[in-house]
Amino acid sequence: MITQPFPTMALLAMLAFLGMAVAAPYSDIGLEIALPDMKTVYPIPLEIMIRRDAKIDTKFEAEVFNHNDETVKVLKFGSFLHNDDVALKVADVFYKGNPVRFLGVTPLLNFDKLDKRQFITIKTGQSIKVKFNVAEHFDLSQGEDFTIQMSGSLPIADLGSTNIIGYIPYGSNTVRFSVDRRAAEQTRMKYLRRMPGIQRQNCKGDRIEKLRESLSQCIQLADEAEEEARYGDAWRLDEAFGASDEKTRQKVAEVFAQAKDKCKYDFRKVDKVCPEYYSECLSRKKIVTAYIQEPTRQVGYCDNFFTLPVMPVKCHSYDSSEAWGWHPSRAGAVIHEMIQLNFRDTMGVNTTLDTEHGLSKILALNPEQAMRNADNYDLFATHLSLNCEAVSPARRALDHLRTKPDRVLKKEREDGGWFVN
């Protein structure tokens, strides 16, 4: 077993970069952005030490250390800290440097539905431990020369609250390991036998109609967003993706075109896609809106999905403490999941950003990252449809410089002119 040390200095450098990322797009015009009054990062990332089990070659223990001067309260639900028997991605596993196929689910969470049981606190100078078996959720059929590591970030809350106020990064050492192929296959089969079968039919009553309405709205949102990406004002692209050059326009438009096609396809067979076949809604807890079942590329819609409005009740904004300034909707969730499916088909699950949530975080992504993060597309499409003003304080300060009306301008393809919807 070979381990590599935790890259603390690299992560600290990353934090410094993220602190500048939001202001960068406007620095050339002499404006500084007043960031929202929320804690986006703790000074020091969580350190994770991965250790391999002495007896089972696919089982690992991760010890999470808090080196900050204060207690950290993190959301464990939907992360490697989640202690239910759910097929979540807890680590990154590689075979000869290439990502190993993940066989679990990727959930879409609704931060409006959090309660204190879904958090865990790590006191200053202390640590917590979690154990997991990578053979349960990864394809280890190659049998040798694997590496495992953990990196990302966890949502955080104040000690007396369940409102998400920011995030804390984490990183780990890297461990090299080999496995017994037959034993790994047996572990996977044992896990599948342990999973509960479907005990209920969650697509009943008005749910098919709600999903049909959501898919119809997805088609409309994606169509408008594709058109805006190709021909509309640059400021919406700059805000959501950090760039508005021709290459960015083309890429964003293509993503929305593919999402529109996926929504059309599911709309035609809504009675088949509505039932939740895999019982992966993370057990009757209401914070999971939907999930992607990675091996089959199918979307499961959970109970919480059907309680949401079809469109956000208001624009996403820094001014709200609700769900970190984010207002979930059924149409937004469908757009999010369809774009995630597109990313898996074109880039693979390990190259997408599935956990970058909250306005302060997604708007701090660089253009390359933003175009791989589904929430940025959700922001672009829903804010366009709702005719929202710019989220960024600096962007709003520039509104008086705009030369076009604050409505959607589309290029009329017949004669090359412009018209206003």
Phi, psi and omega in degrees: 000130180242132178239151175243145187291157177295126186277068185300312184295324179295320179291323177296322176296322178298319179297319178298320178296315181297328179295334180264346192296323183292320184284338188304316184299341185246002183293333183285351179248011172081019179249142173249137182276131173277105182293151180297157182280074177215153180276111182271329178212153166276159182300324186236128177296158172290136178260132179243129175251115179268131176232139179275142179294142184288338185250324184250116191286349177254005181257138183226157171242132176246120176258124186255118183256137174254107181263008179283167180275005181219160177293141180249130177251113186243152175281118180270336184295131178081011182231187178294346178275352181296127187255010174273163183276073183235146186278066179265154178280116184257343184203171173257125181243136183233146174242113184052040177088352181256142181301137177276143182298127179270134187249012184258214182234153175243110185273151170255117187262151175250107184288356174287341191254021186282148169225170190297337180291344182267008178243162172218143179254143176238113183290156180301134179076004181244179182216163172232159182236142174227149178238147180204158179241112186290342179291342180289328190232007178230150178276101182255030185292342178294323170090352183203166173056051176261157168228152179226141175206167181226130176205152181153213179207156181238137174297146182233158177222159172295156186300326182262018187217164172245009176282129178289127182244358181164207183211162175229127179288160172217156177206161186225174166287170176249132181241130176264139182205158172242159182226159170277114186303315182296318179295322178296318178296320179294322177297317179298314181295321178297320178296315182297322178292332181283337183293140180290147175281170178291120181256355185209161175252106187271000178255089184215172180062232183267013187289323178298318179294322178294320178290321177299317177298320181294317179292322176298318178293325176300316179301315180294314180301313183294323179295314179296319182292322177299315180296316180295321179298322182283319193233352189275188180299146182288333191295327179293319176295317179301320182290312185282328188234357176076008180199157179217022179289173186298323179296318178296315179304313183295316181296313181297317179299319179296320179297316179292324178298319179290323176296320178299317180297320179295320179293321177298317181297313180290329178299322182288340180232043187300328180292340178270328184269348182289316181296145179264099192281336194256000179054043183249021181283026176053051168054088162048010176266141196272007184269352179268120180275313181200173176208161172252125174274105195301313183298325184261351183058037178254148178262132173253129180258123187265173183306318183299327180304317187281353176268350184278155171291156182294328175232157178304142181289339176201172182292146172297139183204157175288344188282354185248137175273352180292125173046040174063034179082006185250134182244104187289156178208163178292317180296319178296321179295319180294314176304314181302310184290322179294322178290323175299318178298319178299317179299319179297321181291326186261331186236338184095149186297329186280353181255001179261161176255105185264349190240013181271093184240159180091139186302314184299329184276313184289331179281351176269355180289147174284166185306318181297318179290318183300323181282359174247012183239119189296329180298330178294324177289321176301313178302312182300311186289314183289321179292328174295313182295322180275358182056045182284151172282173182298142177286317186290132175304321180292322180294320179295327179295340180265359185302327182291345179273351183289143182257351181251153179298157181277051173226167183289123174258127179239147179277124179281114190289334185296317184236006178077006180271190180237145172221160182251128175290000000 
